């Protein structure tokens, strides 16, 4: 996790982009968090659609999966 002020971000966007490859970069404005910079891969992983339980149960071959409730 990295934190930059908005001034630091404006003066060195290359640094912010490089740090975002390792995790979220929090950008502050007047000492308060205002934005978060993420790599595209991290953003995509956060926003891609997750399958619903109904979709998972309707998959081909699901009846062959052994399941023992815990």
mmCIF file as Biopython writes it, N, C-alpha, C and O atoms, coordinates in Angstrom:
data_model
#
loop_
_atom_site.group_PDB
_atom_site.id
_atom_site.type_symbol
_atom_site.label_atom_id
_atom_site.label_alt_id
_atom_site.label_comp_id
_atom_site.label_asym_id
_atom_site.label_entity_id
_atom_site.label_seq_id
_atom_site.pdbx_PDB_ins_code
_atom_site.Cartn_x
_atom_site.Cartn_y
_atom_site.Cartn_z
_atom_site.occupancy
_atom_site.B_iso_or_equiv
_atom_site.auth_seq_id
_atom_site.auth_asym_id
_atom_site.pdbx_PDB_model_num
ATOM 1   N N  . UNK A ? 1  ? 0.847   -1.171  0.000   1.0 0.0 1  A 1 
ATOM 2   C CA . UNK A ? 1  ? 0.000   0.000   0.000   1.0 0.0 1  A 1 
ATOM 3   C C  . UNK A ? 1  ? 0.893   1.235   0.000   1.0 0.0 1  A 1 
ATOM 4   O O  . UNK A ? 1  ? 1.894   1.307   0.714   1.0 0.0 1  A 1 
ATOM 5   N N  . UNK A ? 2  ? 0.503   2.194   -0.816  1.0 0.0 2  A 1 
ATOM 6   C CA . UNK A ? 2  ? 1.275   3.410   -0.941  1.0 0.0 2  A 1 
ATOM 7   C C  . UNK A ? 2  ? 0.332   4.603   -0.855  1.0 0.0 2  A 1 
ATOM 8   O O  . UNK A ? 2  ? -0.819  4.527   -1.283  1.0 0.0 2  A 1 
ATOM 9   N N  . UNK A ? 3  ? 0.820   5.688   -0.306  1.0 0.0 3  A 1 
ATOM 10  C CA . UNK A ? 3  ? 0.015   6.905   -0.204  1.0 0.0 3  A 1 
ATOM 11  C C  . UNK A ? 3  ? 0.811   8.069   -0.767  1.0 0.0 3  A 1 
ATOM 12  O O  . UNK A ? 3  ? 1.986   8.247   -0.448  1.0 0.0 3  A 1 
ATOM 13  N N  . UNK A ? 4  ? 0.159   8.854   -1.606  1.0 0.0 4  A 1 
ATOM 14  C CA . UNK A ? 4  ? 0.759   10.058  -2.172  1.0 0.0 4  A 1 
ATOM 15  C C  . UNK A ? 4  ? -0.189  11.227  -1.952  1.0 0.0 4  A 1 
ATOM 16  O O  . UNK A ? 4  ? -1.408  11.057  -1.956  1.0 0.0 4  A 1 
ATOM 17  N N  . UNK A ? 5  ? 0.372   12.404  -1.763  1.0 0.0 5  A 1 
ATOM 18  C CA . UNK A ? 5  ? -0.477  13.595  -1.742  1.0 0.0 5  A 1 
ATOM 19  C C  . UNK A ? 5  ? -0.865  13.908  -3.183  1.0 0.0 5  A 1 
ATOM 20  O O  . UNK A ? 5  ? -0.226  13.431  -4.121  1.0 0.0 5  A 1 
ATOM 21  N N  . UNK A ? 6  ? -1.896  14.699  -3.353  1.0 0.0 6  A 1 
ATOM 22  C CA . UNK A ? 6  ? -2.293  15.059  -4.717  1.0 0.0 6  A 1 
ATOM 23  C C  . UNK A ? 6  ? -1.175  15.831  -5.413  1.0 0.0 6  A 1 
ATOM 24  O O  . UNK A ? 6  ? -1.009  15.717  -6.627  1.0 0.0 6  A 1 
ATOM 25  N N  . UNK A ? 7  ? -0.412  16.609  -4.663  1.0 0.0 7  A 1 
ATOM 26  C CA . UNK A ? 7  ? 0.713   17.343  -5.242  1.0 0.0 7  A 1 
ATOM 27  C C  . UNK A ? 7  ? 1.782   16.370  -5.736  1.0 0.0 7  A 1 
ATOM 28  O O  . UNK A ? 7  ? 2.292   16.519  -6.846  1.0 0.0 7  A 1 
ATOM 29  N N  . UNK A ? 8  ? 2.125   15.367  -4.908  1.0 0.0 8  A 1 
ATOM 30  C CA . UNK A ? 8  ? 3.118   14.361  -5.315  1.0 0.0 8  A 1 
ATOM 31  C C  . UNK A ? 8  ? 2.642   13.609  -6.553  1.0 0.0 8  A 1 
ATOM 32  O O  . UNK A ? 8  ? 3.420   13.341  -7.469  1.0 0.0 8  A 1 
ATOM 33  N N  . UNK A ? 9  ? 1.350   13.271  -6.567  1.0 0.0 9  A 1 
ATOM 34  C CA . UNK A ? 9  ? 0.789   12.571  -7.721  1.0 0.0 9  A 1 
ATOM 35  C C  . UNK A ? 9  ? 0.919   13.417  -8.985  1.0 0.0 9  A 1 
ATOM 36  O O  . UNK A ? 9  ? 1.335   12.914  -10.029 1.0 0.0 9  A 1 
ATOM 37  N N  . UNK A ? 10 ? 0.567   14.695  -8.895  1.0 0.0 10 A 1 
ATOM 38  C CA . UNK A ? 10 ? 0.644   15.586  -10.058 1.0 0.0 10 A 1 
ATOM 39  C C  . UNK A ? 10 ? 2.078   15.786  -10.536 1.0 0.0 10 A 1 
ATOM 40  O O  . UNK A ? 10 ? 2.312   15.940  -11.735 1.0 0.0 10 A 1 
ATOM 41  N N  . UNK A ? 11 ? 3.029   15.784  -9.624  1.0 0.0 11 A 1 
ATOM 42  C CA . UNK A ? 11 ? 4.423   16.019  -9.990  1.0 0.0 11 A 1 
ATOM 43  C C  . UNK A ? 11 ? 5.127   14.769  -10.513 1.0 0.0 11 A 1 
ATOM 44  O O  . UNK A ? 11 ? 6.125   14.874  -11.226 1.0 0.0 11 A 1 
ATOM 45  N N  . UNK A ? 12 ? 4.614   13.583  -10.162 1.0 0.0 12 A 1 
ATOM 46  C CA . UNK A ? 12 ? 5.309   12.357  -10.570 1.0 0.0 12 A 1 
ATOM 47  C C  . UNK A ? 12 ? 4.312   11.222  -10.810 1.0 0.0 12 A 1 
ATOM 48  O O  . UNK A ? 12 ? 4.246   10.268  -10.034 1.0 0.0 12 A 1 
ATOM 49  N N  . UNK A ? 13 ? 3.538   11.336  -11.891 1.0 0.0 13 A 1 
ATOM 50  C CA . UNK A ? 13 ? 2.547   10.292  -12.188 1.0 0.0 13 A 1 
ATOM 51  C C  . UNK A ? 13 ? 3.222   8.966   -12.527 1.0 0.0 13 A 1 
ATOM 52  O O  . UNK A ? 13 ? 2.645   7.903   -12.298 1.0 0.0 13 A 1 
ATOM 53  N N  . UNK A ? 14 ? 4.422   9.018   -13.064 1.0 0.0 14 A 1 
ATOM 54  C CA . UNK A ? 14 ? 5.152   7.790   -13.378 1.0 0.0 14 A 1 
ATOM 55  C C  . UNK A ? 14 ? 5.417   6.969   -12.127 1.0 0.0 14 A 1 
ATOM 56  O O  . UNK A ? 14 ? 5.284   5.745   -12.139 1.0 0.0 14 A 1 
ATOM 57  N N  . UNK A ? 15 ? 5.788   7.635   -11.061 1.0 0.0 15 A 1 
ATOM 58  C CA . UNK A ? 15 ? 6.015   6.947   -9.781  1.0 0.0 15 A 1 
ATOM 59  C C  . UNK A ? 15 ? 4.722   6.304   -9.293  1.0 0.0 15 A 1 
ATOM 60  O O  . UNK A ? 15 ? 4.725   5.162   -8.834  1.0 0.0 15 A 1 
ATOM 61  N N  . UNK A ? 16 ? 3.624   7.037   -9.392  1.0 0.0 16 A 1 
ATOM 62  C CA . UNK A ? 16 ? 2.330   6.508   -8.942  1.0 0.0 16 A 1 
ATOM 63  C C  . UNK A ? 16 ? 1.950   5.271   -9.748  1.0 0.0 16 A 1 
ATOM 64  O O  . UNK A ? 16 ? 1.493   4.276   -9.184  1.0 0.0 16 A 1 
ATOM 65  N N  . UNK A ? 17 ? 2.137   5.332   -11.055 1.0 0.0 17 A 1 
ATOM 66  C CA . UNK A ? 17 ? 1.805   4.179   -11.902 1.0 0.0 17 A 1 
ATOM 67  C C  . UNK A ? 17 ? 2.682   2.979   -11.560 1.0 0.0 17 A 1 
ATOM 68  O O  . UNK A ? 17 ? 2.198   1.848   -11.520 1.0 0.0 17 A 1 
ATOM 69  N N  . UNK A ? 18 ? 3.950   3.216   -11.316 1.0 0.0 18 A 1 
ATOM 70  C CA . UNK A ? 18 ? 4.863   2.129   -10.962 1.0 0.0 18 A 1 
ATOM 71  C C  . UNK A ? 18 ? 4.455   1.504   -9.626  1.0 0.0 18 A 1 
ATOM 72  O O  . UNK A ? 18 ? 4.449   0.280   -9.493  1.0 0.0 18 A 1 
ATOM 73  N N  . UNK A ? 19 ? 4.118   2.330   -8.645  1.0 0.0 19 A 1 
ATOM 74  C CA . UNK A ? 19 ? 3.716   1.819   -7.334  1.0 0.0 19 A 1 
ATOM 75  C C  . UNK A ? 19 ? 2.385   1.073   -7.408  1.0 0.0 19 A 1 
ATOM 76  O O  . UNK A ? 19 ? 2.153   0.144   -6.635  1.0 0.0 19 A 1 
ATOM 77  N N  . UNK A ? 20 ? 1.509   1.471   -8.331  1.0 0.0 20 A 1 
ATOM 78  C CA . UNK A ? 20 ? 0.209   0.807   -8.478  1.0 0.0 20 A 1 
ATOM 79  C C  . UNK A ? 20 ? 0.357   -0.626  -8.984  1.0 0.0 20 A 1 
ATOM 80  O O  . UNK A ? 20 ? -0.566  -1.427  -8.837  1.0 0.0 20 A 1 
ATOM 81  N N  . UNK A ? 21 ? 1.492   -0.956  -9.573  1.0 0.0 21 A 1 
ATOM 82  C CA . UNK A ? 21 ? 1.727   -2.333  -10.012 1.0 0.0 21 A 1 
ATOM 83  C C  . UNK A ? 21 ? 1.896   -3.274  -8.820  1.0 0.0 21 A 1 
ATOM 84  O O  . UNK A ? 21 ? 1.719   -4.485  -8.950  1.0 0.0 21 A 1 
ATOM 85  N N  . UNK A ? 22 ? 2.239   -2.713  -7.660  1.0 0.0 22 A 1 
ATOM 86  C CA . UNK A ? 22 ? 2.434   -3.511  -6.445  1.0 0.0 22 A 1 
ATOM 87  C C  . UNK A ? 22 ? 1.222   -3.493  -5.521  1.0 0.0 22 A 1 
ATOM 88  O O  . UNK A ? 22 ? 1.169   -4.253  -4.554  1.0 0.0 22 A 1 
ATOM 89  N N  . UNK A ? 23 ? 0.259   -2.641  -5.807  1.0 0.0 23 A 1 
ATOM 90  C CA . UNK A ? 23 ? -0.933  -2.548  -4.959  1.0 0.0 23 A 1 
ATOM 91  C C  . UNK A ? 23 ? -1.558  -1.178  -5.086  1.0 0.0 23 A 1 
ATOM 92  O O  . UNK A ? 23 ? -1.028  -0.310  -5.780  1.0 0.0 23 A 1 
ATOM 93  N N  . UNK A ? 24 ? -2.685  -0.976  -4.421  1.0 0.0 24 A 1 
ATOM 94  C CA . UNK A ? 24 ? -3.388  0.301   -4.525  1.0 0.0 24 A 1 
ATOM 95  C C  . UNK A ? 24 ? -2.524  1.473   -4.061  1.0 0.0 24 A 1 
ATOM 96  O O  . UNK A ? 24 ? -1.743  1.352   -3.117  1.0 0.0 24 A 1 
ATOM 97  N N  . UNK A ? 25 ? -2.679  2.600   -4.740  1.0 0.0 25 A 1 
ATOM 98  C CA . UNK A ? 25 ? -2.015  3.840   -4.346  1.0 0.0 25 A 1 
ATOM 99  C C  . UNK A ? 25 ? -3.114  4.800   -3.907  1.0 0.0 25 A 1 
ATOM 100 O O  . UNK A ? 25 ? -3.980  5.175   -4.697  1.0 0.0 25 A 1 
ATOM 101 N N  . UNK A ? 26 ? -3.067  5.190   -2.645  1.0 0.0 26 A 1 
ATOM 102 C CA . UNK A ? 26 ? -4.055  6.112   -2.100  1.0 0.0 26 A 1 
ATOM 103 C C  . UNK A ? 26 ? -3.553  7.527   -2.305  1.0 0.0 26 A 1 
ATOM 104 O O  . UNK A ? 26 ? -2.415  7.851   -1.966  1.0 0.0 26 A 1 
ATOM 105 N N  . UNK A ? 27 ? -4.415  8.370   -2.864  1.0 0.0 27 A 1 
ATOM 106 C CA . UNK A ? 27 ? -4.065  9.759   -3.133  1.0 0.0 27 A 1 
ATOM 107 C C  . UNK A ? 27 ? -4.876  10.625  -2.185  1.0 0.0 27 A 1 
ATOM 108 O O  . UNK A ? 27 ? -6.100  10.517  -2.110  1.0 0.0 27 A 1 
ATOM 109 N N  . UNK A ? 28 ? -4.165  11.492  -1.460  1.0 0.0 28 A 1 
ATOM 110 C CA . UNK A ? 28 ? -4.840  12.336  -0.479  1.0 0.0 28 A 1 
ATOM 111 C C  . UNK A ? 28 ? -4.953  13.767  -0.979  1.0 0.0 28 A 1 
ATOM 112 O O  . UNK A ? 28 ? -4.130  14.239  -1.763  1.0 0.0 28 A 1 
ATOM 113 N N  . UNK A ? 29 ? -5.976  14.436  -0.512  1.0 0.0 29 A 1 
ATOM 114 C CA . UNK A ? 29 ? -6.192  15.849  -0.807  1.0 0.0 29 A 1 
ATOM 115 C C  . UNK A ? 29 ? -6.455  16.532  0.528   1.0 0.0 29 A 1 
ATOM 116 O O  . UNK A ? 29 ? -7.450  16.257  1.198   1.0 0.0 29 A 1 
ATOM 117 N N  . UNK A ? 30 ? -5.547  17.426  0.900   1.0 0.0 30 A 1 
ATOM 118 C CA . UNK A ? 30 ? -5.629  18.106  2.197   1.0 0.0 30 A 1 
ATOM 119 C C  . UNK A ? 30 ? -5.651  17.115  3.360   1.0 0.0 30 A 1 
ATOM 120 O O  . UNK A ? 30 ? -6.365  17.301  4.345   1.0 0.0 30 A 1 
ATOM 121 N N  . UNK A ? 31 ? -4.850  16.057  3.218   1.0 0.0 31 A 1 
ATOM 122 C CA . UNK A ? 31 ? -4.693  15.092  4.291   1.0 0.0 31 A 1 
ATOM 123 C C  . UNK A ? 31 ? -5.749  14.012  4.373   1.0 0.0 31 A 1 
ATOM 124 O O  . UNK A ? 31 ? -5.672  13.139  5.236   1.0 0.0 31 A 1 
ATOM 125 N N  . UNK A ? 32 ? -6.741  14.055  3.487   1.0 0.0 32 A 1 
ATOM 126 C CA . UNK A ? 32 ? -7.806  13.056  3.505   1.0 0.0 32 A 1 
ATOM 127 C C  . UNK A ? 32 ? -7.777  12.248  2.213   1.0 0.0 32 A 1 
ATOM 128 O O  . UNK A ? 32 ? -7.539  12.807  1.143   1.0 0.0 32 A 1 
ATOM 129 N N  . UNK A ? 33 ? -8.018  10.928  2.297   1.0 0.0 33 A 1 
ATOM 130 C CA . UNK A ? 33 ? -8.048  10.109  1.078   1.0 0.0 33 A 1 
ATOM 131 C C  . UNK A ? 33 ? -9.100  10.628  0.104   1.0 0.0 33 A 1 
ATOM 132 O O  . UNK A ? 33 ? -10.235 10.900  0.493   1.0 0.0 33 A 1 
ATOM 133 N N  . UNK A ? 34 ? -8.717  10.763  -1.165  1.0 0.0 34 A 1 
ATOM 134 C CA . UNK A ? 34 ? -9.667  11.262  -2.164  1.0 0.0 34 A 1 
ATOM 135 C C  . UNK A ? 34 ? -9.782  10.343  -3.379  1.0 0.0 34 A 1 
ATOM 136 O O  . UNK A ? 34 ? -10.833 10.293  -4.017  1.0 0.0 34 A 1 
ATOM 137 N N  . UNK A ? 35 ? -8.717  9.617   -3.704  1.0 0.0 35 A 1 
ATOM 138 C CA . UNK A ? 35 ? -8.724  8.731   -4.866  1.0 0.0 35 A 1 
ATOM 139 C C  . UNK A ? 35 ? -7.850  7.513   -4.593  1.0 0.0 35 A 1 
ATOM 140 O O  . UNK A ? 35 ? -7.000  7.522   -3.703  1.0 0.0 35 A 1 
ATOM 141 N N  . UNK A ? 36 ? -8.083  6.462   -5.385  1.0 0.0 36 A 1 
ATOM 142 C CA . UNK A ? 36 ? -7.247  5.265   -5.317  1.0 0.0 36 A 1 
ATOM 143 C C  . UNK A ? 36 ? -6.859  4.893   -6.739  1.0 0.0 36 A 1 
ATOM 144 O O  . UNK A ? 36 ? -7.718  4.786   -7.615  1.0 0.0 36 A 1 
ATOM 145 N N  . UNK A ? 37 ? -5.578  4.698   -6.966  1.0 0.0 37 A 1 
ATOM 146 C CA . UNK A ? 37 ? -5.072  4.288   -8.271  1.0 0.0 37 A 1 
ATOM 147 C C  . UNK A ? 37 ? -4.764  2.799   -8.218  1.0 0.0 37 A 1 
ATOM 148 O O  . UNK A ? 37 ? -4.040  2.332   -7.338  1.0 0.0 37 A 1 
ATOM 149 N N  . UNK A ? 38 ? -5.328  2.054   -9.180  1.0 0.0 38 A 1 
ATOM 150 C CA . UNK A ? 38 ? -5.119  0.607   -9.272  1.0 0.0 38 A 1 
ATOM 151 C C  . UNK A ? 38 ? -4.550  0.260   -10.632 1.0 0.0 38 A 1 
ATOM 152 O O  . UNK A ? 38 ? -4.753  0.988   -11.604 1.0 0.0 38 A 1 
ATOM 153 N N  . UNK A ? 39 ? -3.835  -0.860  -10.701 1.0 0.0 39 A 1 
ATOM 154 C CA . UNK A ? 39 ? -3.443  -1.373  -12.009 1.0 0.0 39 A 1 
ATOM 155 C C  . UNK A ? 39 ? -4.713  -1.865  -12.705 1.0 0.0 39 A 1 
ATOM 156 O O  . UNK A ? 39 ? -5.709  -2.162  -12.047 1.0 0.0 39 A 1 
ATOM 157 N N  . UNK A ? 40 ? -4.676  -1.949  -14.017 1.0 0.0 40 A 1 
ATOM 158 C CA . UNK A ? 40 ? -5.843  -2.427  -14.755 1.0 0.0 40 A 1 
ATOM 159 C C  . UNK A ? 40 ? -6.188  -3.853  -14.351 1.0 0.0 40 A 1 
ATOM 160 O O  . UNK A ? 40 ? -7.363  -4.198  -14.222 1.0 0.0 40 A 1 
ATOM 161 N N  . UNK A ? 41 ? -5.168  -4.683  -14.150 1.0 0.0 41 A 1 
ATOM 162 C CA . UNK A ? 41 ? -5.404  -6.080  -13.771 1.0 0.0 41 A 1 
ATOM 163 C C  . UNK A ? 41 ? -6.156  -6.161  -12.442 1.0 0.0 41 A 1 
ATOM 164 O O  . UNK A ? 41 ? -7.088  -6.952  -12.297 1.0 0.0 41 A 1 
ATOM 165 N N  . UNK A ? 42 ? -5.747  -5.342  -11.479 1.0 0.0 42 A 1 
ATOM 166 C CA . UNK A ? 42 ? -6.407  -5.361  -10.175 1.0 0.0 42 A 1 
ATOM 167 C C  . UNK A ? 42 ? -7.845  -4.841  -10.284 1.0 0.0 42 A 1 
ATOM 168 O O  . UNK A ? 42 ? -8.756  -5.384  -9.659  1.0 0.0 42 A 1 
ATOM 169 N N  . UNK A ? 43 ? -8.038  -3.796  -11.076 1.0 0.0 43 A 1 
ATOM 170 C CA . UNK A ? 43 ? -9.383  -3.259  -11.287 1.0 0.0 43 A 1 
ATOM 171 C C  . UNK A ? 43 ? -10.282 -4.308  -11.932 1.0 0.0 43 A 1 
ATOM 172 O O  . UNK A ? 43 ? -11.421 -4.510  -11.511 1.0 0.0 43 A 1 
ATOM 173 N N  . UNK A ? 44 ? -9.755  -4.971  -12.957 1.0 0.0 44 A 1 
ATOM 174 C CA . UNK A ? 44 ? -10.533 -5.984  -13.667 1.0 0.0 44 A 1 
ATOM 175 C C  . UNK A ? 44 ? -10.926 -7.122  -12.727 1.0 0.0 44 A 1 
ATOM 176 O O  . UNK A ? 44 ? -12.062 -7.593  -12.767 1.0 0.0 44 A 1 
ATOM 177 N N  . UNK A ? 45 ? -10.000 -7.563  -11.889 1.0 0.0 45 A 1 
ATOM 178 C CA . UNK A ? 45 ? -10.291 -8.644  -10.941 1.0 0.0 45 A 1 
ATOM 179 C C  . UNK A ? 45 ? -11.371 -8.229  -9.948  1.0 0.0 45 A 1 
ATOM 180 O O  . UNK A ? 45 ? -12.179 -9.056  -9.527  1.0 0.0 45 A 1 
ATOM 181 N N  . UNK A ? 46 ? -11.387 -6.963  -9.575  1.0 0.0 46 A 1 
ATOM 182 C CA . UNK A ? 46 ? -12.381 -6.477  -8.615  1.0 0.0 46 A 1 
ATOM 183 C C  . UNK A ? 46 ? -13.762 -6.326  -9.227  1.0 0.0 46 A 1 
ATOM 184 O O  . UNK A ? 46 ? -14.766 -6.446  -8.525  1.0 0.0 46 A 1 
ATOM 185 N N  . UNK A ? 47 ? -13.825 -6.065  -10.524 1.0 0.0 47 A 1 
ATOM 186 C CA . UNK A ? 47 ? -15.110 -5.723  -11.136 1.0 0.0 47 A 1 
ATOM 187 C C  . UNK A ? 47 ? -15.704 -6.801  -12.023 1.0 0.0 47 A 1 
ATOM 188 O O  . UNK A ? 47 ? -16.854 -6.681  -12.445 1.0 0.0 47 A 1 
ATOM 189 N N  . UNK A ? 48 ? -14.946 -7.856  -12.317 1.0 0.0 48 A 1 
ATOM 190 C CA . UNK A ? 48 ? -15.516 -8.863  -13.215 1.0 0.0 48 A 1 
ATOM 191 C C  . UNK A ? 48 ? -16.674 -9.578  -12.527 1.0 0.0 48 A 1 
ATOM 192 O O  . UNK A ? 48 ? -16.691 -9.765  -11.310 1.0 0.0 48 A 1 
ATOM 193 N N  . UNK A ? 49 ? -17.626 -9.964  -13.342 1.0 0.0 49 A 1 
ATOM 194 C CA . UNK A ? 49 ? -18.848 -10.584 -12.830 1.0 0.0 49 A 1 
ATOM 195 C C  . UNK A ? 49 ? -18.534 -11.943 -12.220 1.0 0.0 49 A 1 
ATOM 196 O O  . UNK A ? 49 ? -17.856 -12.773 -12.825 1.0 0.0 49 A 1 
ATOM 197 N N  . UNK A ? 50 ? -19.031 -12.147 -11.032 1.0 0.0 50 A 1 
ATOM 198 C CA . UNK A ? 50 ? -18.886 -13.436 -10.364 1.0 0.0 50 A 1 
ATOM 199 C C  . UNK A ? 50 ? -20.132 -14.267 -10.649 1.0 0.0 50 A 1 
ATOM 200 O O  . UNK A ? 50 ? -21.233 -13.724 -10.743 1.0 0.0 50 A 1 
ATOM 201 N N  . UNK A ? 51 ? -19.966 -15.567 -10.785 1.0 0.0 51 A 1 
ATOM 202 C CA . UNK A ? 51 ? -21.093 -16.468 -11.049 1.0 0.0 51 A 1 
ATOM 203 C C  . UNK A ? 51 ? -21.986 -16.559 -9.817  1.0 0.0 51 A 1 
ATOM 204 O O  . UNK A ? 51 ? -21.503 -16.561 -8.685  1.0 0.0 51 A 1 
ATOM 205 N N  . UNK A ? 52 ? -23.290 -16.633 -10.053 1.0 0.0 52 A 1 
ATOM 206 C CA . UNK A ? 52 ? -24.233 -16.818 -8.958  1.0 0.0 52 A 1 
ATOM 207 C C  . UNK A ? 52 ? -24.307 -18.297 -8.609  1.0 0.0 52 A 1 
ATOM 208 O O  . UNK A ? 52 ? -23.875 -19.142 -9.394  1.0 0.0 52 A 1 
ATOM 209 N N  . UNK A ? 53 ? -24.846 -18.614 -7.450  1.0 0.0 53 A 1 
ATOM 210 C CA . UNK A ? 53 ? -24.980 -20.015 -7.046  1.0 0.0 53 A 1 
ATOM 211 C C  . UNK A ? 53 ? -25.860 -20.770 -8.038  1.0 0.0 53 A 1 
ATOM 212 O O  . UNK A ? 53 ? -25.610 -21.943 -8.318  1.0 0.0 53 A 1 
ATOM 213 N N  . UNK A ? 54 ? -26.888 -20.109 -8.572  1.0 0.0 54 A 1 
ATOM 214 C CA . UNK A ? 54 ? -27.752 -20.745 -9.569  1.0 0.0 54 A 1 
ATOM 215 C C  . UNK A ? 54 ? -26.995 -21.098 -10.835 1.0 0.0 54 A 1 
ATOM 216 O O  . UNK A ? 54 ? -27.183 -22.178 -11.396 1.0 0.0 54 A 1 
ATOM 217 N N  . UNK A ? 55 ? -26.130 -20.182 -11.292 1.0 0.0 55 A 1 
ATOM 218 C CA . UNK A ? 55 ? -25.322 -20.451 -12.481 1.0 0.0 55 A 1 
ATOM 219 C C  . UNK A ? 55 ? -24.346 -21.599 -12.227 1.0 0.0 55 A 1 
ATOM 220 O O  . UNK A ? 55 ? -24.143 -22.449 -13.093 1.0 0.0 55 A 1 
ATOM 221 N N  . UNK A ? 56 ? -23.749 -21.619 -11.050 1.0 0.0 56 A 1 
ATOM 222 C CA . UNK A ? 56 ? -22.807 -22.691 -10.724 1.0 0.0 56 A 1 
ATOM 223 C C  . UNK A ? 56 ? -23.502 -24.042 -10.660 1.0 0.0 56 A 1 
ATOM 224 O O  . UNK A ? 56 ? -22.959 -25.043 -11.127 1.0 0.0 56 A 1 
ATOM 225 N N  . UNK A ? 57 ? -24.705 -24.078 -10.081 1.0 0.0 57 A 1 
ATOM 226 C CA . UNK A ? 57 ? -25.433 -25.344 -9.957  1.0 0.0 57 A 1 
ATOM 227 C C  . UNK A ? 57 ? -25.975 -25.846 -11.287 1.0 0.0 57 A 1 
ATOM 228 O O  . UNK A ? 57 ? -26.274 -27.033 -11.424 1.0 0.0 57 A 1 
ATOM 229 N N  . UNK A ? 58 ? -26.106 -24.951 -12.277 1.0 0.0 58 A 1 
ATOM 230 C CA . UNK A ? 58 ? -26.633 -25.370 -13.578 1.0 0.0 58 A 1 
ATOM 231 C C  . UNK A ? 58 ? -25.532 -25.749 -14.571 1.0 0.0 58 A 1 
ATOM 232 O O  . UNK A ? 58 ? -25.828 -26.054 -15.727 1.0 0.0 58 A 1 
ATOM 233 N N  . UNK A ? 59 ? -24.280 -25.735 -14.141 1.0 0.0 59 A 1 
ATOM 234 C CA . UNK A ? 59 ? -23.167 -26.082 -15.028 1.0 0.0 59 A 1 
ATOM 235 C C  . UNK A ? 59 ? -23.220 -27.557 -15.404 1.0 0.0 59 A 1 
ATOM 236 O O  . UNK A ? 59 ? -23.645 -28.398 -14.613 1.0 0.0 59 A 1 
ATOM 237 N N  . UNK A ? 60 ? -22.781 -27.858 -16.629 1.0 0.0 60 A 1 
ATOM 238 C CA . UNK A ? 60 ? -22.686 -29.255 -17.062 1.0 0.0 60 A 1 
ATOM 239 C C  . UNK A ? 60 ? -21.739 -30.014 -16.143 1.0 0.0 60 A 1 
ATOM 240 O O  . UNK A ? 60 ? -20.667 -29.516 -15.798 1.0 0.0 60 A 1 
ATOM 241 N N  . UNK A ? 61 ? -22.133 -31.210 -15.751 1.0 0.0 61 A 1 
ATOM 242 C CA . UNK A ? 61 ? -21.287 -32.072 -14.945 1.0 0.0 61 A 1 
ATOM 243 C C  . UNK A ? 61 ? -21.346 -31.808 -13.454 1.0 0.0 61 A 1 
ATOM 244 O O  . UNK A ? 61 ? -20.669 -32.482 -12.677 1.0 0.0 61 A 1 
ATOM 245 N N  . UNK A ? 62 ? -22.153 -30.827 -13.039 1.0 0.0 62 A 1 
ATOM 246 C CA . UNK A ? 62 ? -22.210 -30.504 -11.616 1.0 0.0 62 A 1 
ATOM 247 C C  . UNK A ? 62 ? -22.711 -31.682 -10.785 1.0 0.0 62 A 1 
ATOM 248 O O  . UNK A ? 62 ? -22.362 -31.814 -9.612  1.0 0.0 62 A 1 
ATOM 249 N N  . UNK A ? 63 ? -23.524 -32.531 -11.393 1.0 0.0 63 A 1 
ATOM 250 C CA . UNK A ? 63 ? -24.050 -33.685 -10.655 1.0 0.0 63 A 1 
ATOM 251 C C  . UNK A ? 63 ? -22.961 -34.707 -10.325 1.0 0.0 63 A 1 
ATOM 252 O O  . UNK A ? 63 ? -23.158 -35.560 -9.459  1.0 0.0 63 A 1 
ATOM 253 N N  . UNK A ? 64 ? -21.823 -34.628 -11.002 1.0 0.0 64 A 1 
ATOM 254 C CA . UNK A ? 64 ? -20.725 -35.564 -10.758 1.0 0.0 64 A 1 
ATOM 255 C C  . UNK A ? 64 ? -19.789 -35.109 -9.634  1.0 0.0 64 A 1 
ATOM 256 O O  . UNK A ? 64 ? -18.891 -35.851 -9.234  1.0 0.0 64 A 1 
ATOM 257 N N  . UNK A ? 65 ? -19.996 -33.913 -9.136  1.0 0.0 65 A 1 
ATOM 258 C CA . UNK A ? 65 ? -19.131 -33.381 -8.081  1.0 0.0 65 A 1 
ATOM 259 C C  . UNK A ? 65 ? -19.587 -33.928 -6.735  1.0 0.0 65 A 1 
ATOM 260 O O  . UNK A ? 65 ? -20.756 -33.820 -6.366  1.0 0.0 65 A 1 
ATOM 261 N N  . UNK A ? 66 ? -18.633 -34.520 -6.004  1.0 0.0 66 A 1 
ATOM 262 C CA . UNK A ? 66 ? -18.956 -35.031 -4.674  1.0 0.0 66 A 1 
ATOM 263 C C  . UNK A ? 66 ? -18.894 -33.879 -3.681  1.0 0.0 66 A 1 
ATOM 264 O O  . UNK A ? 66 ? -17.948 -33.092 -3.688  1.0 0.0 66 A 1 
ATOM 265 N N  . UNK A ? 67 ? -19.903 -33.788 -2.832  1.0 0.0 67 A 1 
ATOM 266 C CA . UNK A ? 67 ? -19.981 -32.695 -1.874  1.0 0.0 67 A 1 
ATOM 267 C C  . UNK A ? 67 ? -20.524 -33.214 -0.554  1.0 0.0 67 A 1 
ATOM 268 O O  . UNK A ? 67 ? -21.574 -33.855 -0.504  1.0 0.0 67 A 1 
ATOM 269 N N  . UNK A ? 68 ? -19.799 -32.927 0.502   1.0 0.0 68 A 1 
ATOM 270 C CA . UNK A ? 68 ? -20.252 -33.292 1.839   1.0 0.0 68 A 1 
ATOM 271 C C  . UNK A ? 68 ? -20.370 -32.007 2.646   1.0 0.0 68 A 1 
ATOM 272 O O  . UNK A ? 68 ? -19.352 -31.394 2.968   1.0 0.0 68 A 1 
ATOM 273 N N  . UNK A ? 69 ? -21.594 -31.581 2.982   1.0 0.0 69 A 1 
ATOM 274 C CA . UNK A ? 69 ? -21.759 -30.342 3.756   1.0 0.0 69 A 1 
ATOM 275 C C  . UNK A ? 69 ? -21.007 -30.425 5.083   1.0 0.0 69 A 1 
ATOM 276 O O  . UNK A ? 69 ? -20.979 -31.467 5.737   1.0 0.0 69 A 1 
ATOM 277 N N  . UNK A ? 70 ? -20.407 -29.313 5.457   1.0 0.0 70 A 1 
ATOM 278 C CA . UNK A ? 70 ? -19.548 -29.266 6.609   1.0 0.0 70 A 1 
ATOM 279 C C  . UNK A ? 70 ? -20.201 -29.162 7.894   1.0 0.0 70 A 1 
ATOM 280 O O  . UNK A ? 70 ? -19.530 -29.117 8.925   1.0 0.0 70 A 1 
#
